[in-house]
Amino acid sequence: MFAPMPALERRLTDLLGAARVITARDALLAWECDGFTVHRALPRAVVLPESTAEVQAIVQLLHGENVPFVPRGAGTCLSGGPTPSVPAVVIELARMKRVLHVSPDDLLAVVQPGVVNLDLTLAVQHLGLHYAPDPSSQSVCTIGGNLAENSGGPHCFKYGMTTDHMLGAVVVLPDGSLARLGQNAGPRAPHALDLPGVFCGSEGTFGIATEIMVRLSRDQESVRTLLAAFATMTAACRTVGDIVAAGLVPAALEILDQATIRAVEASVYRAGYPEDAAAVLLVEIDGPRQVVDEEAAEIRGLFLARSPLRIEEASTPAERKRLWKGRKGAFGAMGRLNTDLYVLDGVVPRTRLVEALDRIHAIAERHGVLLTNVFHAGDGNLHPNISYDGRDAAQTARTVAAGREILQVCLDLGGSITGEHGIGSEKLDYMALMYDPTDLEVMARVRTAFNPSGLCNPGKVLPTRNACAEVAKWPKMVERVLDDHQRRGGDR
C-alpha cells in the first residue's frame, strides 16, 4: 500500500497533474547533482512547468508554505548550482523550450529558458543569423542556464559572455510576483539601473527567468579555422600572446594539452589532432573575406615563428566542423579516463598562463591525481580537469584538495576563482579568499533586494552561516580521509 502524499506535494499535483510532479526516491536520483558530482543531495520533489503562469503559481505556493525551491535547466552546470543545499523543490524548466519570437530586423529573439543553446542558432540560421555565446556543452545546455551562470564559450574572446547578448527577461521573483527586466532597445534605458546585468550570473538566487530576450548576430561573410600543433605548451601559450600583441582579435583562441589530445583521439570525438604534440592551438577568425585572408596569413606567420610541428587551415563548414569536433567533445572524451570528472574554472592573466600551468601540474603530481587541460587561452580562462573515481573516498579527497590549491594559484597570479562556471556550492568557502567582508555584505544586500525570504536557491554563491558550516565539512573531510589514507600507506 502506498504512503499518503504529503499536503504540499498534493497541492503541486493539483496545479500540474501527477505526470509533472516527481516524488519517488528512485526517480529523484536524476536530480541529485549537476556536472559537479562531488556534491549530491536529493530534492524533496521535482516539478515540470511549461509556462510563465505555471512557474508563478508554483512559486507563490512554495513561498506561501515557506518551502525552499531551486530552478534548474539541463543540469550541465559545473559548480553545484542546481543541487539542493536543503530539502527543496526543484523547478525543472526543460519543458519550457519554445522560441517565442524572432525579429530579424531588430536582431533579437525571445525564448523560454529551456531552449537548448544550439537549437536557437539552428532556428535562425536560415535568416543568416546565429546566437553567439557557445559553451562547449551548447548542444545540450539551455539559454536559461546560460543566463543563470553568465556562460561563455570558445567564441567569448571576441563576442563576449551571455550578459553581452541579453536584452531583457520576464522573471518570476521569489515571492511569486512578476518583473520585466530590460527592453527591446537594450538592457536599460538612459540613467536607469542595468537590472538584466545584475540578474545575469545570479545563479538562480534572484528569481526564475521564464522568457528571455537575447541579441542575435549576423553571420560573417567568411570564417576560417586554423590549428597549430606545438612541441611544448610554452610555445602554444606564447603564440596566443603574439596574436593578441599583433592587434588581432580572433573569434576564438583555444588550447588542448597532450593528455586531452590523446583522450579525444581515442574517442568518438576524434578530430585528427597529432598525438605527439604537447599542445594544439585552435584559432578562428571571421569577418569580410579580404580581411580574413589577410589575418589568416598573418596568423600563419606567427605560428611559424614558434616552430610548430604542424599547421592546418579550414575554410569550409565540413573542415571547420572536424577541427572543432575534438575541442567541443573534449569533456565527453574524459569519460574514457575515469568515472567522474572535476572540471575546474579559474582565470589568470594571459601573460601568466605558462607559470599557472606549471604550478597546476606540480599540484596534480603532488596529490597523485590525473590532470588534463583544455582552456580559453585568449581570456586566460583555465579549465584544469581532474579525472577520478567518485566511489573512492581517498581519490575524491585528493581531487578536492588539489582543486582548492589550483584555485588559490589563480588568485595568487592575479586572477579569479571563476570565469564562467559560477560559484554554486563548489566554491562557497573560496569566496572569502577573493572578497573581503564588506564586499560580501554588499553582494548579500543586493541579493536580499530580490530574494528577501532566502527561499530561492538557498546556500549558493554567497557564504551564509548555515552554508559555511555545511561547506566547512569538506576541507575537514578531505584532511581526515587523506590522513587516514596516509596512515594506511595507501597507493597514490
ZAMARGU-4260 file (C-alpha; in steps of 0.2 Angstrom, whole numbers, plus 5000, padded with zeros to 4 digits):
<rodrens>
0) 5000/5000/5000 | 5007/5017/4995 | 5011/5030/5009 | 4999/5045/5008 | 5006/5060/4998
5) 5011/5075/5009 | 4999/5090/5008 | 5012/5101/4998 | 5015/5088/4985 | 4996/5085/4983
10) 4994/5104/4980 | 5008/5104/4967 | 4999/5089/4959 | 4983/5099/4959 | 4992/5113/4949
15) 5001/5102/4937 | 4994/5085/4936 | 5003/5069/4943 | 5014/5067/4927 | 5023/5083/4931
20) 5026/5081/4949 | 5040/5069/4954 | 5042/5062/4971 | 5048/5044/4970 | 5065/5042/4978
25) 5072/5032/4963 | 5066/5045/4950 | 5073/5060/4961 | 5091/5052/4959 | 5091/5060/4941
30) 5091/5077/4950 | 5103/5074/4964 | 5118/5084/4956 | 5124/5093/4941 | 5140/5091/4932
35) 5149/5094/4949 | 5146/5076/4956 | 5156/5079/4972 | 5141/5087/4980 | 5125/5077/4979
40) 5108/5079/4988 | 5090/5073/4984 | 5077/5086/4981 | 5061/5085/4991 | 5051/5085/4974
45) 5053/5090/4956 | 5040/5099/4946 | 5039/5102/4927 | 5031/5118/4922 | 5028/5123/4904
50) 5023/5141/4905 | 5026/5158/4915 | 5009/5156/4923 | 5013/5139/4930 | 5030/5144/4937
55) 5022/5159/4945 | 5008/5148/4953 | 5022/5135/4959 | 5032/5149/4967 | 5018/5158/4975
60) 5013/5141/4983 | 5030/5137/4989 | 5033/5155/4995 | 5017/5154/5005 | 5022/5137/5013
65) 5040/5144/5017 | 5047/5130/5006 | 5064/5132/4998 | 5065/5130/4979 | 5079/5128/4966
70) 5077/5132/4947 | 5086/5120/4936 | 5089/5119/4917 | 5099/5105/4909 | 5110/5101/4924
75) 5126/5104/4914 | 5132/5117/4927 | 5149/5113/4934 | 5148/5120/4951 | 5133/5113/4961
80) 5122/5127/4956 | 5106/5117/4954 | 5110/5104/4968 | 5098/5107/4983 | 5108/5113/4998
85) 5092/5109/5009 | 5077/5099/5006 | 5069/5109/4992 | 5058/5108/4977 | 5067/5108/4961
90) 5058/5118/4947 | 5064/5109/4931 | 5062/5121/4916 | 5067/5109/4902 | 5049/5108/4896
95) 5049/5127/4893 | 5058/5125/4876 | 5049/5136/4864 | 5057/5150/4853 | 5043/5163/4856
100) 5048/5177/4844 | 5061/5181/4831 | 5064/5198/4824 | 5077/5198/4810 | 5076/5217/4808
105) 5079/5220/4827 | 5092/5206/4828 | 5083/5198/4843 | 5074/5183/4849 | 5063/5179/4864
110) 5064/5162/4870 | 5059/5151/4885 | 5073/5146/4897 | 5073/5128/4892 | 5078/5131/4874
115) 5095/5122/4870 | 5108/5135/4866 | 5112/5127/4849 | 5094/5125/4844 | 5092/5144/4844
120) 5105/5146/4831 | 5098/5131/4821 | 5081/5140/4822 | 5088/5156/4814 | 5102/5151/4803
125) 5090/5152/4788 | 5090/5170/4791 | 5109/5172/4791 | 5109/5174/4810 | 5116/5165/4825
130) 5117/5166/4844 | 5135/5170/4848 | 5138/5163/4865 | 5143/5145/4863 | 5148/5135/4879
135) 5156/5118/4875 | 5140/5110/4880 | 5130/5120/4868 | 5121/5105/4861 | 5113/5101/4877
140) 5114/5117/4889 | 5100/5129/4889 | 5098/5148/4887 | 5091/5149/4905 | 5105/5140/4912
145) 5117/5151/4902 | 5109/5166/4909 | 5110/5160/4927 | 5129/5156/4926 | 5133/5170/4913
150) 5141/5157/4902 | 5155/5160/4890 | 5162/5148/4877 | 5176/5147/4865 | 5170/5162/4855
155) 5168/5173/4870 | 5186/5181/4866 | 5178/5192/4853 | 5159/5191/4856 | 5158/5191/4875
160) 5148/5182/4888 | 5130/5179/4890 | 5127/5196/4898 | 5133/5204/4882 | 5119/5196/4872
165) 5105/5198/4885 | 5092/5212/4882 | 5079/5208/4895 | 5069/5195/4904 | 5052/5191/4911
170) 5056/5185/4929 | 5046/5176/4942 | 5053/5184/4958 | 5055/5173/4974 | 5038/5179/4981
175) 5029/5174/4965 | 5027/5192/4958 | 5032/5195/4940 | 5045/5208/4935 | 5051/5213/4917
180) 5069/5217/4916 | 5076/5227/4901 | 5068/5231/4884 | 5070/5228/4865 | 5081/5243/4863
185) 5094/5236/4876 | 5096/5231/4894 | 5092/5248/4902 | 5086/5265/4897 | 5097/5280/4899
190) 5101/5283/4918 | 5091/5268/4923 | 5098/5253/4933 | 5105/5239/4922 | 5094/5225/4931
195) 5097/5212/4917 | 5116/5214/4920 | 5113/5212/4939 | 5102/5197/4936 | 5113/5188/4923
200) 5125/5177/4933 | 5115/5177/4949 | 5114/5158/4948 | 5096/5156/4952 | 5096/5165/4968
205) 5087/5181/4962 | 5072/5173/4953 | 5067/5162/4938 | 5068/5169/4921 | 5054/5162/4911
210) 5055/5172/4895 | 5072/5179/4889 | 5076/5192/4876 | 5093/5189/4868 | 5103/5198/4854
215) 5106/5189/4838 | 5122/5191/4827 | 5123/5191/4808 | 5133/5178/4800 | 5150/5184/4794
220) 5155/5183/4776 | 5170/5172/4779 | 5176/5161/4793 | 5192/5152/4794 | 5199/5140/4807
225) 5217/5137/4810 | 5226/5124/4820 | 5244/5123/4825 | 5252/5109/4834 | 5267/5113/4846
230) 5281/5103/4854 | 5279/5112/4870 | 5264/5120/4879 | 5275/5136/4882 | 5276/5138/4863
235) 5257/5137/4861 | 5254/5150/4875 | 5267/5162/4869 | 5259/5161/4851 | 5242/5167/4859
240) 5252/5182/4866 | 5259/5185/4850 | 5242/5185/4841 | 5235/5197/4854 | 5250/5208/4854
245) 5249/5210/4835 | 5232/5218/4837 | 5222/5204/4830 | 5205/5199/4838 | 5201/5181/4833
250) 5184/5174/4837 | 5192/5160/4847 | 5209/5155/4854 | 5208/5138/4862 | 5222/5126/4868
255) 5221/5107/4872 | 5236/5099/4880 | 5243/5082/4876 | 5233/5072/4888 | 5217/5079/4882
260) 5223/5076/4863 | 5226/5058/4867 | 5209/5056/4876 | 5200/5064/4861 | 5209/5054/4848
265) 5204/5038/4857 | 5186/5043/4857 | 5171/5046/4846 | 5176/5064/4845 | 5192/5060/4835
270) 5197/5075/4825 | 5214/5070/4818 | 5225/5080/4831 | 5243/5075/4831 | 5245/5064/4847
275) 5264/5068/4848 | 5260/5087/4851 | 5262/5094/4868 | 5248/5106/4864 | 5237/5111/4849
280) 5231/5129/4847 | 5214/5132/4838 | 5212/5150/4831 | 5196/5155/4822 | 5194/5172/4813
285) 5179/5179/4805 | 5174/5195/4795 | 5174/5201/4777 | 5183/5189/4766 | 5198/5200/4762
290) 5201/5204/4780 | 5200/5186/4785 | 5213/5181/4771 | 5225/5194/4777 | 5223/5189/4795
295) 5225/5171/4791 | 5241/5174/4783 | 5247/5185/4797 | 5242/5171/4810 | 5251/5158/4800
300) 5267/5169/4801 | 5265/5170/4819 | 5263/5151/4820 | 5279/5148/4810 | 5289/5160/4821
305) 5286/5147/4836 | 5292/5132/4826 | 5275/5122/4825 | 5275/5103/4822 | 5260/5106/4810
310) 5248/5119/4804 | 5231/5115/4797 | 5219/5128/4789 | 5200/5125/4786 | 5188/5136/4777
315) 5173/5125/4773 | 5160/5121/4786 | 5165/5102/4785 | 5183/5106/4788 | 5179/5118/4802
320) 5167/5106/4810 | 5181/5092/4810 | 5194/5104/4818 | 5181/5109/4831 | 5175/5092/4835
325) 5189/5087/4846 | 5188/5104/4856 | 5169/5103/4858 | 5169/5085/4863 | 5184/5086/4875
330) 5175/5085/4891 | 5165/5070/4884 | 5181/5061/4879 | 5186/5062/4898 | 5174/5049/4901
335) 5186/5036/4895 | 5198/5041/4909 | 5188/5038/4925 | 5170/5038/4932 | 5170/5056/4937
340) 5177/5072/4931 | 5180/5088/4941 | 5181/5102/4929 | 5189/5117/4937 | 5186/5135/4931
345) 5199/5148/4936 | 5206/5164/4927 | 5224/5170/4926 | 5231/5185/4916 | 5235/5179/4899
350) 5254/5183/4901 | 5255/5171/4916 | 5247/5156/4908 | 5264/5146/4907 | 5268/5149/4925
355) 5250/5144/4930 | 5250/5128/4921 | 5267/5123/4928 | 5261/5126/4945 | 5245/5117/4942
360) 5254/5102/4935 | 5265/5102/4951 | 5249/5102/4962 | 5242/5087/4952 | 5258/5077/4954
365) 5259/5081/4972 | 5242/5075/4975 | 5243/5060/4963 | 5228/5065/4953 | 5225/5063/4934
370) 5225/5080/4926 | 5221/5086/4908 | 5219/5104/4902 | 5208/5112/4889 | 5205/5131/4890
375) 5200/5148/4883 | 5218/5154/4881 | 5213/5171/4874 | 5204/5175/4890 | 5216/5166/4902
380) 5201/5156/4907 | 5208/5139/4913 | 5199/5123/4914 | 5210/5110/4923 | 5201/5093/4923
385) 5204/5080/4936 | 5198/5063/4932 | 5194/5052/4947 | 5183/5038/4954 | 5170/5046/4964
390) 5166/5030/4973 | 5184/5031/4981 | 5184/5042/4996 | 5203/5044/4996 | 5203/5049/4977
395) 5189/5061/4979 | 5198/5069/4994 | 5214/5071/4984 | 5204/5079/4970 | 5195/5092/4981
400) 5212/5096/4989 | 5220/5098/4973 | 5206/5109/4966 | 5207/5121/4981 | 5226/5123/4978
405) 5223/5126/4959 | 5211/5140/4963 | 5222/5148/4975 | 5236/5148/4962 | 5224/5158/4950
410) 5221/5171/4964 | 5240/5172/4968 | 5243/5176/4950 | 5231/5190/4950 | 5216/5180/4943
415) 5199/5174/4949 | 5191/5158/4956 | 5179/5158/4941 | 5177/5163/4923 | 5161/5156/4918
420) 5156/5141/4929 | 5150/5151/4944 | 5152/5148/4962 | 5137/5137/4966 | 5141/5126/4981
425) 5158/5121/4975 | 5167/5137/4979 | 5157/5144/4994 | 5171/5143/5006 | 5183/5151/4992
430) 5174/5167/4991 | 5182/5174/5007 | 5199/5171/4998 | 5194/5184/4984 | 5182/5196/4993
435) 5183/5205/5010 | 5168/5205/5022 | 5162/5222/5015 | 5162/5216/4998 | 5152/5200/5003
440) 5140/5211/5013 | 5136/5222/4998 | 5133/5207/4987 | 5121/5200/5001 | 5111/5216/5001
445) 5109/5216/4983 | 5103/5198/4984 | 5091/5202/4998 | 5083/5215/4987 | 5077/5201/4975
450) 5076/5187/4987 | 5072/5193/5005 | 5065/5177/5011 | 5080/5167/5005 | 5069/5153/4998
455) 5076/5154/4980 | 5091/5143/4979 | 5097/5145/4996 | 5115/5141/5001 | 5123/5146/4985
460) 5135/5159/4979 | 5137/5169/4995 | 5143/5160/5011 | 5130/5161/5025 | 5132/5154/5042
465) 5122/5138/5038 | 5131/5136/5021 | 5148/5140/5028 | 5145/5126/5041 | 5140/5114/5028
470) 5154/5118/5016 | 5167/5119/5030 | 5164/5100/5032 | 5173/5097/5015 | 5190/5103/5020
475) 5189/5094/5036 | 5183/5078/5027 | 5197/5080/5015 | 5210/5081/5028 | 5203/5066/5038
480) 5202/5055/5023 | 5220/5060/5017 | 5227/5057/5035 | 5218/5040/5036 | 5224/5035/5019
485) 5242/5040/5023 | 5242/5031/5039 | 5237/5015/5030 | 5251/5018/5017 | 5238/5019/5003
490) 5244/5019/4985 | 5243/5037/4977
</rodrens>
